[in-house]
Amino acid sequence: MADQVTDNPARQRFELTVDGHTAFAAYALADDVITFTHTVVPKELAGRGVGSTLARGALDNVRARHLKVIAECPFIAAYIAKHAEFADLLA
């Protein structure tokens, strides 16, 4: 997937645009803790790994910024549960 995950702080979400459709992971940021609230992958992108690419990109960004994660979003929580390399980010 050539597209990259980007942080859009004005909209409080990480975004990944593929084939003209944007998937996003919404968040709230307070001090050094980011709370992921929900993730949306348009139906046109379903089944293509876009959600996983988005989650990985967002969590890589969070790690680089030395933030901790609260995963209220079930998708992000499940992604972290399946990818132990991100478990240390949990607040």
N, C-alpha and C positions, 0 to 999 in steps of 0.2 A: 504494500500500500504506500504509494508515493506521498500522500498527504500526511501532514504532521499535526500532532495535537498542539493546540495553542491555548494559552490562558487569555480569557477575555474578562479582565477585572471589572470593567464597566457593567457587564451583565452577570458577573459573579458565576462564571462557568468556564470549564475547559471545553474546547470545541474540536471536532474533527469533521472536515468537509470532504465528502467522497461523491463523485459523480453529481455534483450540484446539490447534494443533500447534507445537512449538518446534524450530526449527533452531538449531544452535549451531556456533561456531568455538572450539575448545578451544585454550588457550595456556598457556605457562609464562612467568613474568615474573621477570627477574633484572636488578637495577639499572635501566638505561635501555634494555634490550633485551627485546622480547616475541617469543617463539618460537611461531608458530602450528603446532600439531601435527596436528590433523585437523578436518574440517568435516563435519557431519551435517545433511542435509536430509531430513526424513521423506518417505516415498514419496507421502504424501497431498498434499505441496506441490511435487512434482517438476514441472518444466516451466513454472513460474510466475514465474521470476526471483528466487525467494526467496534462493537462494545468492548471487547477485550483489548483492542488496540488503544481505544480511548482511555480505558482504565489504567493500562500500563503507562501510557504517556503522562496522564495526570499524576499518577503516583511517583513516577520518576521526577517530575517537576517538583512535587511536594518534598521528596527526599533532598533534592538539590537546594531547596530553600530552608531545610532543617525545620520543617513543620511536623506537627503530630496530627493524626487523623482520627476523627470520629466518623464512623461509617453508618449513618442513619439510612442511607440508601441500600436497599437489599442487594442490588447488583454489585456495588462496590464492596460491600461486606462479603458477599460470596466470592468475589474475585480474590480478595485478600486471603480468605480461608483456603482457597485452592492454590495460592501462590505464596508459600511461606516466606519467601524473600522480602515480602512487604509487611509481615506481621509486626516487625519492630517499629513501624510507623504509628501503630495504634496508640491512642492516648490512654 
